[in-house]
Amino acid sequence: MTVAATSSPDSAVLGTAPADPARAAAHFAARLAFEADVSDVHADLLAGVAGLVVVDTRSEAAWAQGHLPGALHLPTGRIAERAPELIDPSLTVVTYCWGPGCNGATRAALAFARLGYRAKEMLGGFEYWAREGFAYETVQGTEQRPVDDLTAPRSGLACDC
């Protein structure tokens, strides 16, 4: 039995009818072209995938507090000035900032795109990197927090989503 998708004024979800499948596929594919999550970035860094550079766009104090291993520190306000001398334009830039409550990584990805770089934003930022239990660097050395089981499986294994 096939059920037709319609809008329903009594439903919070269906109060606006869902998009047709072709439009939905285009929308979700576009989102993936602009975004990556911390688990995928971690997997690529661990595997040594070539062709990307991860950029921490926060202040010096934030960088010192903790940053992704191997990340390049380039605050958003200095991207236009410094990116051409620091980053090969053939690389894909993955930007991150504090977390989902901050749009700094979005502004940084926009700055890179305006310079002609391919750019993606790392969803969740540094907050979710740490909350998922991935190691990070500080001025004191490498640190790692326990996995927050509201963000990732306690086992540390991928969620396979």
N, CA, C and O atoms as a GROMACS GRO file, in nm:
protein
  644
    1MET      N    1   0.084  -0.118   0.000
    1MET     CA    2   0.000   0.000   0.000
    1MET      C    3   0.089   0.124   0.000
    1MET      O    4   0.181   0.134   0.081
    2THR      N    5   0.062   0.216  -0.088
    2THR     CA    6   0.136   0.340  -0.098
    2THR      C    7   0.055   0.452  -0.034
    2THR      O    8  -0.065   0.464  -0.057
    3VAL      N    9   0.123   0.532   0.047
    3VAL     CA   10   0.056   0.645   0.112
    3VAL      C   11   0.107   0.773   0.047
    3VAL      O   12   0.228   0.794   0.038
    4ALA      N   13   0.017   0.858   0.004
    4ALA     CA   14   0.054   0.984  -0.060
    4ALA      C   15   0.092   1.087   0.047
    4ALA      O   16   0.027   1.097   0.151
    5ALA      N   17   0.197   1.162   0.020
    5ALA     CA   18   0.240   1.268   0.112
    5ALA      C   19   0.154   1.391   0.089
    5ALA      O   20   0.144   1.442  -0.022
    6THR      N   21   0.093   1.436   0.194
    6THR     CA   22   0.012   1.556   0.187
    6THR      C   23   0.041   1.640   0.309
    6THR      O   24   0.101   1.593   0.405
    7SER      N   25  -0.002   1.763   0.304
    7SER     CA   26   0.012   1.846   0.423
    7SER      C   27  -0.104   1.817   0.516
    7SER      O   28  -0.211   1.773   0.473
    8SER      N   29  -0.083   1.842   0.643
    8SER     CA   30  -0.188   1.820   0.742
    8SER      C   31  -0.183   1.934   0.842
    8SER      O   32  -0.085   1.948   0.915
    9PRO      N   33  -0.287   2.017   0.846
    9PRO     CA   34  -0.285   2.132   0.936
    9PRO      C   35  -0.281   2.092   1.083
    9PRO      O   36  -0.250   2.176   1.168
   10ASP      N   37  -0.312   1.966   1.115
   10ASP     CA   38  -0.311   1.920   1.254
   10ASP      C   39  -0.173   1.868   1.296
   10ASP      O   40  -0.156   1.827   1.411
   11SER      N   41  -0.077   1.869   1.208
   11SER     CA   42   0.054   1.810   1.236
   11SER      C   43   0.164   1.915   1.237
   11SER      O   44   0.173   1.999   1.148
   12ALA      N   45   0.248   1.909   1.339
   12ALA     CA   46   0.364   1.997   1.344
   12ALA      C   47   0.464   1.960   1.234
   12ALA      O   48   0.531   2.047   1.179
   13VAL      N   49   0.475   1.833   1.204
   13VAL     CA   50   0.568   1.787   1.101
   13VAL      C   51   0.509   1.806   0.962
   13VAL      O   52   0.578   1.855   0.872
   14LEU      N   53   0.385   1.769   0.943
   14LEU     CA   54   0.324   1.773   0.810
   14LEU      C   55   0.242   1.898   0.784
   14LEU      O   56   0.173   1.906   0.682
   15GLY      N   57   0.249   1.997   0.874
   15GLY     CA   58   0.181   2.124   0.851
   15GLY      C   59   0.229   2.189   0.722
   15GLY      O   60   0.153   2.259   0.656
   16THR      N   61   0.353   2.165   0.688
   16THR     CA   62   0.409   2.200   0.558
   16THR      C   63   0.441   2.067   0.490
   16THR      O   64   0.513   1.985   0.546
   17ALA      N   65   0.388   2.047   0.372
   17ALA     CA   66   0.409   1.920   0.302
   17ALA      C   67   0.558   1.900   0.274
   17ALA      O   68   0.629   1.996   0.244
   18PRO      N   69   0.606   1.777   0.283
   18PRO     CA   70   0.746   1.750   0.251
   18PRO      C   71   0.774   1.773   0.102
   18PRO      O   72   0.684   1.764   0.019
   19ALA      N   73   0.898   1.803   0.071
   19ALA     CA   74   0.938   1.824  -0.069
   19ALA      C   75   0.929   1.693  -0.146
   19ALA      O   76   0.936   1.585  -0.088
   20ASP      N   77   0.912   1.706  -0.277
   20ASP     CA   78   0.913   1.586  -0.359
   20ASP      C   79   1.052   1.524  -0.352
   20ASP      O   80   1.149   1.595  -0.325
   21PRO      N   81   1.066   1.393  -0.376
   21PRO     CA   82   1.194   1.325  -0.358
   21PRO      C   83   1.310   1.383  -0.438
   21PRO      O   84   1.422   1.387  -0.388
   22ALA      N   85   1.287   1.428  -0.560
   22ALA     CA   86   1.397   1.484  -0.639
   22ALA      C   87   1.449   1.612  -0.577
   22ALA      O   88   1.570   1.632  -0.570
   23ARG      N   89   1.360   1.700  -0.533
   23ARG     CA   90   1.403   1.824  -0.466
   23ARG      C   91   1.471   1.793  -0.334
   23ARG      O   92   1.570   1.857  -0.299
   24ALA      N   93   1.420   1.695  -0.260
   24ALA     CA   94   1.482   1.657  -0.134
   24ALA      C   95   1.623   1.603  -0.158
   24ALA      O   96   1.716   1.638  -0.085
   25ALA      N   97   1.639   1.518  -0.259
   25ALA     CA   98   1.771   1.463  -0.290
   25ALA      C   99   1.869   1.574  -0.325
   25ALA      O  100   1.984   1.572  -0.279
   26ALA      N  101   1.827   1.670  -0.405
   26ALA     CA  102   1.914   1.783  -0.441
   26ALA      C  103   1.952   1.864  -0.318
   26ALA      O  104   2.067   1.904  -0.304
   27HIS      N  105   1.857   1.888  -0.230
   27HIS     CA  106   1.883   1.965  -0.108
   27HIS      C  107   1.984   1.894  -0.019
   27HIS      O  108   2.082   1.955   0.025
   28PHE      N  109   1.964   1.764   0.007
   28PHE     CA  110   2.052   1.693   0.098
   28PHE      C  111   2.191   1.672   0.036
   28PHE      O  112   2.291   1.675   0.107
   29ALA      N  113   2.197   1.652  -0.095
   29ALA     CA  114   2.327   1.642  -0.162
   29ALA      C  115   2.402   1.774  -0.151
   29ALA      O  116   2.524   1.775  -0.130
   30ALA      N  117   2.331   1.884  -0.167
   30ALA     CA  118   2.393   2.016  -0.156
   30ALA      C  119   2.448   2.038  -0.015
   30ALA      O  120   2.559   2.089   0.001
   31ARG      N  121   2.372   2.000   0.087
   31ARG     CA  122   2.422   2.015   0.224
   31ARG      C  123   2.553   1.939   0.244
   31ARG      O  124   2.645   1.991   0.306
   32LEU      N  125   2.561   1.817   0.192
   32LEU     CA  126   2.683   1.739   0.207
   32LEU      C  127   2.800   1.799   0.129
   32LEU      O  128   2.915   1.775   0.164
   33ALA      N  129   2.771   1.876   0.026
   33ALA     CA  130   2.877   1.944  -0.048
   33ALA      C  131   2.938   2.059   0.032
   33ALA      O  132   3.050   2.102   0.004
   34PHE      N  133   2.864   2.109   0.132
   34PHE     CA  134   2.908   2.224   0.211
   34PHE      C  135   2.951   2.188   0.353
   34PHE      O  136   3.016   2.268   0.419
   35GLU      N  137   2.916   2.070   0.400
   35GLU     CA  138   2.935   2.035   0.541
   35GLU      C  139   3.001   1.899   0.557
   35GLU      O  140   2.987   1.811   0.472
   36ALA      N  141   3.073   1.884   0.668
   36ALA     CA  142   3.126   1.754   0.710
   36ALA      C  143   3.110   1.748   0.861
   36ALA      O  144   3.111   1.852   0.928
   37ASP      N  145   3.094   1.628   0.915
   37ASP     CA  146   3.082   1.620   1.061
   37ASP      C  147   3.217   1.582   1.122
   37ASP      O  148   3.309   1.540   1.052
   38VAL      N  149   3.227   1.595   1.254
   38VAL     CA  150   3.355   1.572   1.320
   38VAL      C  151   3.404   1.428   1.302
   38VAL      O  152   3.524   1.406   1.289
   39SER      N  153   3.313   1.332   1.302
   39SER     CA  154   3.355   1.193   1.285
   39SER      C  155   3.418   1.169   1.149
   39SER      O  156   3.517   1.098   1.137
   40ASP      N  157   3.360   1.228   1.046
   40ASP     CA  158   3.416   1.213   0.911
   40ASP      C  159   3.550   1.283   0.899
   40ASP      O  160   3.643   1.230   0.837
   41VAL      N  161   3.562   1.402   0.957
   41VAL     CA  162   3.691   1.473   0.955
   41VAL      C  163   3.795   1.392   1.030
   41VAL      O  164   3.908   1.377   0.983
   42HIS      N  165   3.759   1.340   1.147
   42HIS     CA  166   3.851   1.258   1.226
   42HIS      C  167   3.898   1.136   1.145
   42HIS      O  168   4.017   1.106   1.142
   43ALA      N  169   3.803   1.068   1.081
   43ALA     CA  170   3.837   0.949   1.002
   43ALA      C  171   3.934   0.984   0.889
   43ALA      O  172   4.030   0.911   0.865
   44ASP      N  173   3.910   1.095   0.820
   44ASP     CA  174   3.998   1.135   0.710
   44ASP      C  175   4.136   1.173   0.761
   44ASP      O  176   4.237   1.138   0.698
   45LEU      N  177   4.143   1.245   0.873
   45LEU     CA  178   4.273   1.282   0.929
   45LEU      C  179   4.349   1.158   0.973
   45LEU      O  180   4.469   1.147   0.949
   46LEU      N  181   4.280   1.065   1.038
   46LEU     CA  182   4.341   0.941   1.085
   46LEU      C  183   4.394   0.859   0.968
   46LEU      O  184   4.501   0.798   0.977
   47ALA      N  185   4.320   0.858   0.858
   47ALA     CA  186   4.359   0.782   0.740
   47ALA      C  187   4.463   0.854   0.654
   47ALA      O  188   4.516   0.797   0.559
   48GLY      N  189   4.492   0.979   0.688
   48GLY     CA  190   4.589   1.055   0.610
   48GLY      C  191   4.540   1.090   0.471
   48GLY      O  192   4.619   1.098   0.377
   49VAL      N  193   4.410   1.110   0.457
   49VAL     CA  194   4.352   1.144   0.326
   49VAL      C  195   4.415   1.273   0.274
   49VAL      O  196   4.420   1.374   0.344
   50ALA      N  197   4.463   1.267   0.153
   50ALA     CA  198   4.525   1.384   0.091
   50ALA      C  199   4.419   1.476   0.033
   50ALA      O  200   4.308   1.432   0.002
   51GLY      N  201   4.453   1.604   0.020
   51GLY     CA  202   4.364   1.696  -0.049
   51GLY      C  203   4.281   1.785   0.040
   51GLY      O  204   4.201   1.864  -0.010
   52LEU      N  205   4.300   1.775   0.172
   52LEU     CA  206   4.225   1.865   0.258
   52LEU      C  207   4.315   1.924   0.365
   52LEU      O  208   4.416   1.865   0.405
   53VAL      N  209   4.275   2.042   0.410
   53VAL     CA  210   4.343   2.108   0.520
   53VAL      C  211   4.234   2.156   0.616
   53VAL      O  212   4.134   2.216   0.574
   54VAL      N  213   4.254   2.129   0.745
   54VAL     CA  214   4.158   2.169   0.847
   54VAL      C  215   4.206   2.300   0.908
   54VAL      O  216   4.322   2.311   0.949
   55VAL      N  217   4.118   2.398   0.914
   55VAL     CA  218   4.155   2.532   0.961
   55VAL      C  219   4.072   2.570   1.083
   55VAL      O  220   3.949   2.573   1.078
   56ASP      N  221   4.141   2.600   1.193
   56ASP     CA  222   4.080   2.652   1.315
   56ASP      C  223   4.072   2.802   1.297
   56ASP      O  224   4.174   2.868   1.278
   57THR      N  225   3.951   2.857   1.304
   57THR     CA  226   3.930   2.998   1.271
   57THR      C  227   3.915   3.087   1.394
   57THR      O  228   3.878   3.203   1.382
   58ARG      N  229   3.946   3.032   1.512
   58ARG     CA  230   3.924   3.104   1.638
   58ARG      C  231   4.044   3.189   1.677
   58ARG      O  232   4.146   3.193   1.607
   59SER      N  233   4.031   3.257   1.789
   59SER     CA  234   4.136   3.345   1.840
   59SER      C  235   4.257   3.265   1.892
   59SER      O  236   4.251   3.143   1.904
   60GLU      N  237   4.363   3.335   1.921
   60GLU     CA  238   4.484   3.272   1.978
   60GLU      C  239   4.453   3.205   2.111
   60GLU      O  240   4.501   3.094   2.137
   61ALA      N  241   4.374   3.270   2.196
   61ALA     CA  242   4.340   3.213   2.327
   61ALA      C  243   4.258   3.085   2.309
   61ALA      O  244   4.281   2.987   2.381
   62ALA      N  245   4.165   3.084   2.215
   62ALA     CA  246   4.085   2.964   2.191
   62ALA      C  247   4.172   2.852   2.136
   62ALA      O  248   4.158   2.736   2.177
   63TRP      N  249   4.262   2.884   2.044
   63TRP     CA  250   4.355   2.786   1.988
   63TRP      C  251   4.438   2.722   2.099
   63TRP      O  252   4.456   2.600   2.101
   64ALA      N  253   4.488   2.803   2.191
   64ALA     CA  254   4.570   2.752   2.302
   64ALA      C  255   4.489   2.661   2.394
   64ALA      O  256   4.542   2.566   2.450
   65GLN      N  257   4.361   2.690   2.408
   65GLN     CA  258   4.274   2.610   2.495
   65GLN      C  259   4.255   2.469   2.439
   65GLN      O  260   4.238   2.374   2.516
   66GLY      N  261   4.257   2.456   2.308
   66GLY     CA  262   4.246   2.325   2.245
   66GLY      C  263   4.215   2.338   2.098
   66GLY      O  264   4.136   2.422   2.057
   67HIS      N  265   4.280   2.252   2.018
   67HIS     CA  266   4.256   2.251   1.873
   67HIS      C  267   4.281   2.112   1.817
   67HIS      O  268   4.346   2.029   1.881
   68LEU      N  269   4.230   2.087   1.698
   68LEU     CA  270   4.246   1.957   1.635
   68LEU      C  271   4.392   1.934   1.598
   68LEU      O  272   4.459   2.025   1.550
   69PRO      N  273   4.442   1.813   1.621
   69PRO     CA  274   4.579   1.782   1.580
   69PRO      C  275   4.594   1.800   1.429
   69PRO      O  276   4.512   1.751   1.352
   70GLY      N  277   4.697   1.869   1.389
   70GLY     CA  278   4.723   1.891   1.247
   70GLY      C  279   4.649   2.009   1.187
   70GLY      O  280   4.668   2.040   1.069
   71ALA      N  281   4.564   2.074   1.266
   71ALA     CA  282   4.490   2.190   1.213
   71ALA      C  283   4.584   2.308   1.193
   71ALA      O  284   4.685   2.322   1.262
   72LEU      N  285   4.548   2.392   1.100
   72LEU     CA  286   4.617   2.518   1.077
   72LEU      C  287   4.539   2.626   1.151
   72LEU      O  288   4.416   2.630   1.143
   73HIS      N  289   4.608   2.713   1.222
   73HIS     CA  290   4.541   2.822   1.293
   73HIS      C  291   4.539   2.945   1.204
   73HIS      O  292   4.644   3.001   1.171
   74LEU      N  293   4.419   2.988   1.165
   74LEU     CA  294   4.404   3.106   1.083
   74LEU      C  295   4.271   3.173   1.118
   74LEU      O  296   4.167   3.137   1.063
   75PRO      N  297   4.274   3.270   1.211
   75PRO     CA  298   4.149   3.337   1.251
   75PRO      C  299   4.077   3.396   1.130
   75PRO      O  300   4.139   3.442   1.034
   76THR      N  301   3.946   3.394   1.137
   76THR     CA  302   3.861   3.438   1.026
   76THR      C  303   3.902   3.574   0.971
   76THR      O  304   3.909   3.592   0.850
   77GLY      N  305   3.930   3.670   1.058
   77GLY     CA  306   3.965   3.804   1.016
   77GLY      C  307   4.095   3.814   0.939
   77GLY      O  308   4.124   3.919   0.880
   78ARG      N  309   4.176   3.708   0.937
   78ARG     CA  310   4.305   3.711   0.868
   78ARG      C  311   4.307   3.622   0.743
   78ARG      O  312   4.410   3.612   0.676
   79ILE      N  313   4.195   3.558   0.713
   79ILE     CA  314   4.192   3.464   0.600
   79ILE      C  315   4.227   3.532   0.469
   79ILE      O  316   4.313   3.483   0.396
   80ALA      N  317   4.164   3.644   0.437
   80ALA     CA  318   4.188   3.712   0.309
   80ALA      C  319   4.334   3.749   0.293
   80ALA      O  320   4.391   3.740   0.184
   81GLU      N  321   4.395   3.791   0.402
   81GLU     CA  322   4.535   3.835   0.399
   81GLU      C  323   4.633   3.718   0.394
   81GLU      O  324   4.731   3.725   0.319
   82ARG      N  325   4.610   3.613   0.470
   82ARG     CA  326   4.711   3.508   0.489
   82ARG      C  327   4.688   3.379   0.410
   82ARG      O  328   4.784   3.307   0.381
   83ALA      N  329   4.564   3.347   0.376
   83ALA     CA  330   4.536   3.218   0.310
   83ALA      C  331   4.619   3.195   0.184
   83ALA      O  332   4.673   3.086   0.168
   84PRO      N  333   4.631   3.294   0.095
   84PRO     CA  334   4.706   3.267  -0.028
   84PRO      C  335   4.851   3.225  -0.004
   84PRO      O  336   4.907   3.149  -0.083
   85GLU      N  337   4.913   3.273   0.103
   85GLU     CA  338   5.052   3.234   0.130
   85GLU      C  339   5.063   3.105   0.210
   85GLU      O  340   5.169   3.042   0.212
   86LEU      N  341   4.955   3.063   0.277
   86LEU     CA  342   4.960   2.946   0.365
   86LEU      C  343   4.896   2.820   0.308
   86LEU      O  344   4.934   2.709   0.345
   87ILE      N  345   4.797   2.836   0.219
   87ILE     CA  346   4.717   2.720   0.177
   87ILE      C  347   4.716   2.708   0.026
   87ILE      O  348   4.682   2.802  -0.046
   88ASP      N  349   4.753   2.591  -0.022
   88ASP     CA  350   4.750   2.560  -0.164
   88ASP      C  351   4.604   2.565  -0.211
   88ASP      O  352   4.519   2.499  -0.152
   89PRO      N  353   4.575   2.642  -0.315
   89PRO     CA  354   4.436   2.654  -0.362
   89PRO      C  355   4.377   2.525  -0.417
   89PRO      O  356   4.256   2.518  -0.440
   90SER      N  357   4.458   2.422  -0.440
   90SER     CA  358   4.404   2.295  -0.488
   90SER      C  359   4.346   2.211  -0.375
   90SER      O  360   4.279   2.111  -0.400
   91LEU      N  361   4.372   2.250  -0.249
   91LEU     CA  362   4.320   2.176  -0.134
   91LEU      C  363   4.177   2.217  -0.101
   91LEU      O  364   4.136   2.330  -0.128
   92THR      N  365   4.103   2.125  -0.043
   92THR     CA  366   3.972   2.158   0.012
   92THR      C  367   3.994   2.200   0.157
   92THR      O  368   4.059   2.130   0.234
   93VAL      N  369   3.939   2.313   0.192
   93VAL     CA  370   3.953   2.368   0.327
   93VAL      C  371   3.832   2.327   0.410
   93VAL      O  372   3.718   2.343   0.367
   94VAL      N  373   3.858   2.273   0.529
   94VAL     CA  374   3.752   2.239   0.624
   94VAL      C  375   3.769   2.333   0.743
   94VAL      O  376   3.869   2.327   0.814
   95THR      N  377   3.671   2.419   0.764
   95THR     CA  378   3.679   2.519   0.871
   95THR      C  379   3.604   2.472   0.995
   95THR      O  380   3.504   2.402   0.987
   96TYR      N  381   3.656   2.514   1.111
   96TYR     CA  382   3.580   2.492   1.233
   96TYR      C  383   3.602   2.608   1.329
   96TYR      O  384   3.702   2.680   1.321
   97CYS      N  385   3.506   2.624   1.419
   97CYS     CA  386   3.510   2.724   1.524
   97CYS      C  387   3.472   2.653   1.654
   97CYS      O  388   3.506   2.536   1.671
   98TRP      N  389   3.403   2.721   1.746
   98TRP     CA  390   3.371   2.663   1.876
   98TRP      C  391   3.273   2.548   1.869
   98TRP      O  392   3.305   2.438   1.914
   99GLY      N  393   3.156   2.571   1.815
   99GLY     CA  394   3.054   2.466   1.818
   99GLY      C  395   2.930   2.508   1.742
   99GLY      O  396   2.932   2.607   1.670
  100PRO      N  397   2.823   2.433   1.759
  100PRO     CA  398   2.702   2.460   1.682
  100PRO      C  399   2.635   2.592   1.715
  100PRO      O  400   2.552   2.640   1.637
  101GLY      N  401   2.667   2.652   1.827
  101GLY     CA  402   2.609   2.781   1.862
  101GLY      C  403   2.687   2.899   1.805
  101GLY      O  404   2.655   3.014   1.833
  102CYS      N  405   2.790   2.869   1.726
  102CYS     CA  406   2.878   2.972   1.671
  102CYS      C  407   2.878   2.961   1.519
  102CYS      O  408   2.888   2.850   1.465
  103ASN      N  409   2.868   3.073   1.449
  103ASN     CA  410   2.872   3.068   1.302
  103ASN      C  411   3.008   3.111   1.246
  103ASN      O  412   3.018   3.145   1.129
  104GLY      N  413   3.109   3.110   1.331
  104GLY     CA  414   3.243   3.148   1.286
  104GLY      C  415   3.295   3.061   1.174
  104GLY      O  416   3.358   3.111   1.080
  105ALA      N  417   3.271   2.931   1.181
  105ALA     CA  418   3.317   2.841   1.075
  105ALA      C  419   3.244   2.869   0.944
  105ALA      O  420   3.302   2.855   0.837
  106THR      N  421   3.119   2.909   0.953
  106THR     CA  422   3.042   2.944   0.833
  106THR      C  423   3.102   3.069   0.770
  106THR      O  424   3.123   3.074   0.648
  107ARG      N  425   3.130   3.170   0.851
  107ARG     CA  426   3.190   3.294   0.799
  107ARG      C  427   3.328   3.266   0.739
  107ARG      O  428   3.365   3.323   0.637
  108ALA      N  429   3.404   3.177   0.804
  108ALA     CA  430   3.537   3.144   0.752
  108ALA      C  431   3.527   3.068   0.619
  108ALA      O  432   3.603   3.097   0.526
  109ALA      N  433   3.434   2.973   0.610
  109ALA     CA  434   3.417   2.900   0.484
  109ALA      C  435   3.377   2.996   0.372
  109ALA      O  436   3.421   2.981   0.258
  110LEU      N  437   3.293   3.093   0.404
  110LEU     CA  438   3.254   3.195   0.306
  110LEU      C  439   3.377   3.274   0.262
  110LEU      O  440   3.394   3.300   0.143
  111ALA      N  441   3.462   3.313   0.356
  111ALA     CA  442   3.583   3.389   0.321
  111ALA      C  443   3.673   3.308   0.229
  111ALA      O  444   3.728   3.362   0.133
  112PHE      N  445   3.689   3.179   0.258
  112PHE     CA  446   3.771   3.094   0.170
  112PHE      C  447   3.707   3.080   0.032
  112PHE      O  448   3.775   3.090  -0.069
  113ALA      N  449   3.577   3.058   0.028
  113ALA     CA  450   3.507   3.044  -0.101
  113ALA      C  451   3.522   3.171  -0.184
  113ALA      O  452   3.542   3.163  -0.306
  114ARG      N  453   3.513   3.286  -0.120
  114ARG     CA  454   3.530   3.413  -0.194
  114ARG      C  455   3.670   3.427  -0.251
  114ARG      O  456   3.691   3.500  -0.348
  115LEU      N  457   3.768   3.358  -0.191
  115LEU     CA  458   3.906   3.360  -0.243
  115LEU      C  459   3.928   3.253  -0.349
  115LEU      O  460   4.038   3.243  -0.405
  116GLY      N  461   3.825   3.174  -0.378
  116GLY     CA  462   3.836   3.072  -0.480
  116GLY      C  463   3.870   2.932  -0.429
  116GLY      O  464   3.896   2.843  -0.509
  117TYR      N  465   3.870   2.912  -0.299
  117TYR     CA  466   3.896   2.780  -0.241
  117TYR      C  467   3.768   2.698  -0.236
  117TYR      O  468   3.658   2.752  -0.220
  118ARG      N  469   3.782   2.565  -0.250
  118ARG     CA  470   3.672   2.475  -0.217
  118ARG      C  471   3.671   2.466  -0.066
  118ARG      O  472   3.775   2.443  -0.004
  119ALA      N  473   3.554   2.485  -0.004
  119ALA     CA  474   3.547   2.488   0.142
  119ALA      C  475   3.427   2.411   0.193
  119ALA      O  476   3.322   2.406   0.131
  120LYS      N  477   3.448   2.351   0.310
  120LYS     CA  478   3.340   2.285   0.384
  120LYS      C  479   3.350   2.330   0.529
  120LYS      O  480   3.457   2.362   0.579
  121GLU      N  481   3.235   2.332   0.595
  121GLU     CA  482   3.228   2.364   0.736
  121GLU      C  483   3.218   2.235   0.816
  121GLU      O  484   3.140   2.146   0.781
  122MET      N  485   3.298   2.224   0.923
  122MET     CA  486   3.288   2.106   1.010
  122MET      C  487   3.178   2.132   1.112
  122MET      O  488   3.193   2.214   1.202
  123LEU      N  489   3.067   2.060   1.097
  123LEU     CA  490   2.954   2.075   1.189
  123LEU      C  491   2.993   2.030   1.330
  123LEU      O  492   3.061   1.929   1.347
  124GLY      N  493   2.950   2.105   1.428
  124GLY     CA  494   2.979   2.070   1.567
  124GLY      C  495   3.101   2.139   1.623
  124GLY      O  496   3.111   2.158   1.744
  125GLY      N  497   3.194   2.176   1.536
  125GLY     CA  498   3.313   2.250   1.578
  125GLY      C  499   3.397   2.178   1.682
  125GLY      O  500   3.386   2.057   1.702
  126PHE      N  501   3.481   2.257   1.748
  126PHE     CA  502   3.570   2.202   1.849
  126PHE      C  503   3.491   2.134   1.961
  126PHE      O  504   3.534   2.032   2.015
  127GLU      N  505   3.375   2.190   1.996
  127GLU     CA  506   3.294   2.132   2.104
  127GLU      C  507   3.263   1.985   2.078
  127GLU      O  508   3.285   1.900   2.165
  128TYR      N  509   3.213   1.955   1.959
  128TYR     CA  510   3.174   1.817   1.932
  128TYR      C  511   3.295   1.728   1.906
  128TYR      O  512   3.288   1.607   1.927
  129TRP      N  513   3.404   1.785   1.861
  129TRP     CA  514   3.529   1.707   1.849
  129TRP      C  515   3.566   1.653   1.988
  129TRP      O  516   3.592   1.534   2.004
  130ALA      N  517   3.567   1.742   2.085
  130ALA     CA  518   3.602   1.701   2.222
  130ALA      C  519   3.494   1.610   2.281
  130ALA      O  520   3.527   1.511   2.347
  131ARG      N  521   3.367   1.641   2.259
  131ARG     CA  522   3.258   1.562   2.317
  131ARG      C  523   3.253   1.420   2.259
  131ARG      O  524   3.206   1.328   2.325
  132GLU      N  525   3.300   1.403   2.136
  132GLU     CA  526   3.302   1.269   2.078
  132GLU      C  527   3.426   1.191   2.120
  132GLU      O  528   3.448   1.079   2.073
  133GLY      N  529   3.508   1.250   2.208
  133GLY     CA  530   3.620   1.178   2.265
  133GLY      C  531   3.746   1.176   2.182
  133GLY      O  532   3.836   1.097   2.208
  134PHE      N  533   3.755   1.264   2.082
  134PHE     CA  534   3.875   1.267   1.999
  134PHE      C  535   3.983   1.350   2.067
  134PHE      O  536   3.954   1.451   2.132
  135ALA      N  537   4.108   1.307   2.053
  135ALA     CA  538   4.220   1.378   2.114
  135ALA      C  539   4.235   1.516   2.050
  135ALA      O  540   4.206   1.536   1.932
  136TYR      N  541   4.280   1.610   2.131
  136TYR     CA  542   4.307   1.746   2.082
  136TYR      C  543   4.433   1.798   2.150
  136TYR      O  544   4.476   1.748   2.253
  137GLU      N  545   4.491   1.900   2.090
  137GLU     CA  546   4.615   1.959   2.138
  137GLU      C  547   4.588   2.086   2.216
  137GLU      O  548   4.499   2.164   2.180
  138THR      N  549   4.662   2.107   2.324
  138THR     CA  550   4.658   2.230   2.401
  138THR      C  551   4.801   2.277   2.420
  138THR      O  552   4.894   2.210   2.375
  139VAL      N  553   4.819   2.391   2.487
  139VAL     CA  554   4.956   2.436   2.514
  139VAL      C  555   5.027   2.341   2.610
  139VAL      O  556   5.150   2.340   2.616
  140GLN      N  557   4.951   2.261   2.686
  140GLN     CA  558   5.010   2.164   2.778
  140GLN      C  559   5.040   2.030   2.711
  140GLN      O  560   5.112   1.948   2.768
  141GLY      N  561   4.987   2.006   2.591
  141GLY     CA  562   5.007   1.879   2.522
  141GLY      C  563   4.875   1.821   2.474
  141GLY      O  564   4.777   1.893   2.458
  142THR      N  565   4.875   1.690   2.452
  142THR     CA  566   4.755   1.623   2.402
  142THR      C  567   4.660   1.593   2.517
  142THR      O  568   4.701   1.546   2.623
  143GLU      N  569   4.532   1.620   2.494
  143GLU     CA  570   4.427   1.591   2.592
  143GLU      C  571   4.314   1.518   2.522
  143GLU      O  572   4.302   1.520   2.400
  144GLN      N  573   4.233   1.452   2.603
  144GLN     CA  574   4.119   1.379   2.550
  144GLN      C  575   4.015   1.366   2.660
  144GLN      O  576   4.049   1.333   2.774
  145ARG      N  577   3.891   1.392   2.628
  145ARG     CA  578   3.780   1.380   2.723
  145ARG      C  579   3.708   1.248   2.698
  145ARG      O  580   3.717   1.192   2.589
  146PRO      N  581   3.638   1.200   2.798
  146PRO     CA  582   3.556   1.080   2.775
  146PRO      C  583   3.447   1.110   2.672
  146PRO      O  584   3.402   1.224   2.658
  147VAL      N  585   3.406   1.008   2.600
  147VAL     CA  586   3.298   1.023   2.502
  147VAL      C  587   3.169   1.062   2.574
  147VAL      O  588   3.131   0.999   2.673
  148ASP      N  589   3.103   1.165   2.523
  148ASP     CA  590   2.972   1.204   2.572
  148ASP      C  591   2.873   1.114   2.499
  148ASP      O  592   2.853   1.128   2.378
  149ASP      N  593   2.810   1.023   2.571
  149ASP     CA  594   2.723   0.926   2.504
  149ASP      C  595   2.595   0.986   2.447
  149ASP      O  596   2.513   0.914   2.390
  150LEU      N  597   2.577   1.116   2.462
  150LEU     CA  598   2.467   1.183   2.392
  150LEU      C  599   2.508   1.228   2.253
  150LEU      O  600   2.425   1.271   2.173
  151THR      N  601   2.638   1.218   2.223
  151THR     CA  602   2.686   1.259   2.091
  151THR      C  603   2.749   1.146   2.012
  151THR      O  604   2.759   1.155   1.889
  152ALA      N  605   2.793   1.039   2.079
  152ALA     CA  606   2.861   0.929   2.012
  152ALA      C  607   2.853   0.803   2.097
  152ALA      O  608   2.832   0.812   2.218
  153PRO      N  609   2.868   0.687   2.036
  153PRO     CA  610   2.867   0.564   2.114
  153PRO      C  611   2.982   0.560   2.214
  153PRO      O  612   3.094   0.600   2.181
  154ARG      N  613   2.958   0.514   2.334
  154ARG     CA  614   3.061   0.507   2.439
  154ARG      C  615   3.182   0.424   2.394
  154ARG      O  616   3.294   0.448   2.438
  155SER      N  617   3.158   0.329   2.306
  155SER     CA  618   3.265   0.241   2.261
  155SER      C  619   3.371   0.315   2.182
  155SER      O  620   3.481   0.264   2.164
  156GLY      N  621   3.339   0.436   2.134
  156GLY     CA  622   3.432   0.510   2.050
  156GLY      C  623   3.425   0.468   1.905
  156GLY      O  624   3.490   0.528   1.820
  157LEU      N  625   3.346   0.364   1.876
  157LEU     CA  626   3.328   0.319   1.738
  157LEU      C  627   3.237   0.414   1.664
  157LEU      O  628   3.160   0.488   1.725
  158ALA      N  629   3.246   0.412   1.534
  158ALA     CA  630   3.159   0.497   1.452
  158ALA      C  631   3.013   0.457   1.471
  158ALA      O  632   2.984   0.340   1.495
  159CYS      N  633   2.925   0.550   1.460
  159CYS     CA  634   2.781   0.520   1.471
  159CYS      C  635   2.726   0.455   1.345
  159CYS      O  636   2.615   0.404   1.345
  160ASP      N  637   2.805   0.459   1.238
  160ASP     CA  638   2.764   0.402   1.109
  160ASP      C  639   2.636   0.463   1.054
  160ASP      O  640   2.556   0.396   0.988
  161CYS      N  641   2.616   0.591   1.082
  161CYS     CA  642   2.494   0.655   1.032
  161CYS      C  643   2.508   0.708   0.892
  161CYS      O  644   2.413   0.764   0.837
   0.00000   0.00000   0.00000
